[in-house]
Amino acid sequence: MINLNLTQLRYFVAIADSKSLNQAAHKLNRTASTLSYQLGELEKELGQPVFARVGRHLELTAFGAAVLEEAKTLLGVARSGLERLTSLSQGGAYRIRLAVSDLIAPERILDLLTVFCDRHRQTEIVWSTEVLMGAWDALASKRADLAIGVTIQGTPPGDYRLYPLGVAEFLFVMSPNHPLAREAEPLTPECVRPHRAVAAMDSTRGLPARSFGILPGQLLLRVPDQHVKRRAIQAGLGVGHLPRHLIQADLDQGLLVMRQATHSPQEPTELYLAHRAEDPDGTHRPSLSSLIQAIANPGQTRAWFV
């Protein structure tokens, strides 16, 4: 196995860029003899020359050009790793995992991350979209550090901190061409039940799954999340409840119509940001605390439910 060190690679890249031992030595504040020795060790380890002398200059061999590309990649990886370690030593988080409810518009998360990632460049973000109890499940099973857009109904056992984000108003909607769009209001369960409902499947893995706004015995079209559900209802494939903030433009444009239904929720649903109580504290994980503050403070991003 080839045994190289980062110093040899750094010297090699400097020589390749300068095409001169003396110029590279000056740039690195080293002697030309030091660079020459390390270059010799590198070529000995690789078993082939990486430079050919052309007049006063050093030119890469074909093999050397390939080595240069790999050397730059390795040095870049090492540099990123060192920067990350430095960030960790100063209280940064290597990775923050977000379980985001499908009730949250992706644009709001992108707004949030645009600011956060600029300030915390060494923190990796893992974003999963979850449905119904899926965000709670991800948090409880420690697949996520933060759950964004959970309800207090069905909170799993454990010690969690909750921050209110606002409320989502659910409307019973359908395509303007759907038969129920012509029925008198309020729509009763007996009137709605014969028609297919579109339902987003709960993404929970371990917690009991939940459903929302489905009548017993109603035929279903099960879809991955609210965003697919919205498109399916627009296409006339069924009816269902959707949050107003995700469909207001569709209502304004006549792509969806709203009808009063007796089985619709009477009150808006409160949504929260949640994290495990032992998880961040501002001393040991300030980057995570910073993200929590940004999420819980709507003034730092656009409103969550518009």
N, C-alpha and C positions, 0 to 999 in steps of 0.2 A: 504494500500500500504506500502511495506517495505521502510523504510527511513534509508539509510546508508550514510556515508560520506567517502571520499577518504582516510582520515587518518585511520579510522577503517580498511578499506580494506588493506592499506599498512602495518599496524601492523599485521594483520592476515596473510598476505603472508610471512612476515618476521618470524613469529612464526612457520608457517608451514615449511618453509625452514630450520629453525634451530632446530625444534622439542623441543625447550626450551624457556621459557619466559626470563630467565636470559641472554642467548646468544643473543636472538633477541633484548632485551633491550640494551645490550652492542653495538650491531651493529648499532642501531638506535640512540644511545646516549640519551636514555630515561630510566626511572626507571622501574623496573619490575612491580611495583604496577600500574603505568600508563598504561602499556600494558594489565595487568590483568583486569583493570577497562574497558578499551575500548573493550577487548575481550568479557567481560560479557555483555556490551551494545549491541555488535553485535549479540551475541547468543540470547539475549532477543528480539531483533528486528526480528531475523529470526525464533524464536520459537523453535529451536532445537540446541543441542550441535554440535559444529564443531570439537571438539577434545575429545579424551578419553585418560586418563592418563595411561601409561604403564610403570611401574617402575618410573624412573626419567624422562622419556620422554613423550612428547605429541604426540599422533598419531591421524591422521585425521580419523573421522568417514566417512562412505560412503557418508553421506550428506555433510560433510566438504570437501571431495575431489571434489564434484561437485561445491561447493561454491568457492573453490580455482581456478578452471578453469575459472569460470565466473569473479572472482575478478581480475585475471591476465589480462583477456581481457579488463575489464573496466579500469584498471590502464593504460594499453597500449594505449587505445583510449584517455584517459585523457592526457597522456604524449605527444602523437602526437598533440593533440589540443593545449596544452600549447606551444609546440615548434612552431606550426604554428602561434599562436598569437604573440609570440616573433618575428618571422620573419616578420609578418605584421607590428608590431610596429616599426621595423627597416627599413621599406620601401619595404618589399617583396610583392609578389603577391600571393594571395591564389590560384588562378586558372588563367591559360592563355589558351585561346581557339584559336586554329589554324584552319583556313579554307585553306586547301592545294589543289591546282589545281591538277587534275589527270595528268597534263603534267610533274609534278615533280616526279621523281623516289622515291618510298618510302624509298629506302636505303639512299638517301641523308638526309631525315628527321630523320631517325634513327641515322645517323652519328652525326647530329646536336644535337639531344636530349641526346645522350650518354654523351656528354661533359656538356651540360646545366644542365641536371638533377643531375649530380654529384656535381655541384656547388650550385644548388638551390634545395636542397633535400625536402624542405617543400612546394614547388610549384607544384600544380596539373596541369597536361597537358591534355587538351581535344583536340583531333585531328579528324577532319572530312575531308573526301575527297570530293571535289566539282568538277563539270564539267562546262566548259564554264562560264556563268555568275553566277554560284552558289557561287563562292568565294566572288565576289563583293556583292552579295545579303546577304551573311552571315555577311559581314563586315557592310554594310549599315543598316541592321536590328538589329545590335548589338548582333548577335548570335556568333560572333567571334571578337577577339581582333586584330588578324593579318590575312591578306590574302596573301598567298604565291603563286606566279605564275599567277598574273592577267595581263591582257593586258590593254592598255589605251583606246581601243575601247569600247564604251558603259559604260564608267565610270559613276556611278550614281551621282545624285546631292549630294553635301556635300563637306566638306573640308577634304582632305586626303593628307597624305604625301606618296610619292612614292620613292622607292629605286630600281635602275635597278639591275636585277639579271643576265641578259644575254639574249641570243636569242635561239629560237627553230626553227629548219629547218624542214618543213613538206614535206614528200615524198609521192607520190602516189604509193601504194604498193598492192600486191596480192600474192596469193599462186603461186608457180612455175607451178602448174598444171592448173591454171585458164586460160580460153580462151584468156583473154586480154594479158596474158604474151607472146602470140605468134603474137600479132598484131604489125604492123609497128608504129614507133613513129614519131611525137608526137601523142598521143591518143586524138582524138577530142571528144567533147560532144556527137556527134551523134554516135560515136563508143562505148562510155562508158555507155550512158544512158540505154541501154537495160539490163545492168547487175546490180544486186543488190549491193547496197552500205551498208556498216556497219557504223552506226552512234552512237556516244556516246550521251546520252540524257542529255540535260541541267538540272542541279540540282537546278536552281533558283526557289524560291518560290514566289517572289513578283516582280522582275524585268522582263522585256520582255526577253523571251527565244531566244537564237541564235542557228544557225546551222553552220556547217563548211564543205566546200568541197562537198556539195550535189547538184546534178543537178536537176532542176525542172522536176517533173514527174518520177524521179528515184525511183524504189522500194527499201525499206529500211529494214534493220534488226537493230532495236534499242537496244542498250546494255547499261549497267550502266556507264562504264568509258573506258578510253583508254586501260587499261590493259586487260579487257575482249574483247575489240575491236581487239586488237592485236591477241589474241588467235582465235577469230572468223575468221579473215582474214587468218591466218595460216591454219585453217581448211577448207578453200575454200568456206566459206559461203558468201563471198562478197569481195568487194574491198573498198579502202578508203585511206585517208591521215593519216599518223602517224608521230610523231616527230622522227627525226633520232636518237636522243640520247637514245630513248627507244627501238629501233629496230636494231641498228647497228650490234649487235651480230647475230640477225636473218638473216640479209643480208649477213654477212660473212659466215654463215653456210648454206646458200641456203634455209632457211625456208621461206623467203619472197624474192620477186624480186621487183625492183623499175622500173617504167616506166615514161617517160616524158609525161605529159598531159597538154593540153592547158588551162585547168581550175584550175591548181594548182597555189598556191600563188607564186609570182615571188620573193618575199623577205622574209627573215626569220622574225619570229614574236618575238617582244621584250616582255619580261615578267618582272614583277616587284613584289616587296614586298610592301604592302600597309597597312596603319593603319589610323584610324581617327586622325585628327590633334590635337584634345584635349586630345588624349590618351597618350601615356605615356610621362612623362618628367622624366629626370634623378634624380630629387630630390625626387619625391613621389613614383615612381614605378621603382626602379633601376633594379629589376629582369627582367621586361618586356623590359626595355631599353637595358639590356645586351643581351637578346635574339634577339632583332632587330639588334644590332651590329654584332652578330654572323651570322645572316642570310645574312645581306647586305655585309659582308666581306667574300668573297669566300676563302680567305687565312686561315680562321679558320675551314673550312670544305672542303670536296672535292668539285670540280667544280660542279655546279648545272646541267650542261647539257653535261655530258659525259656518 
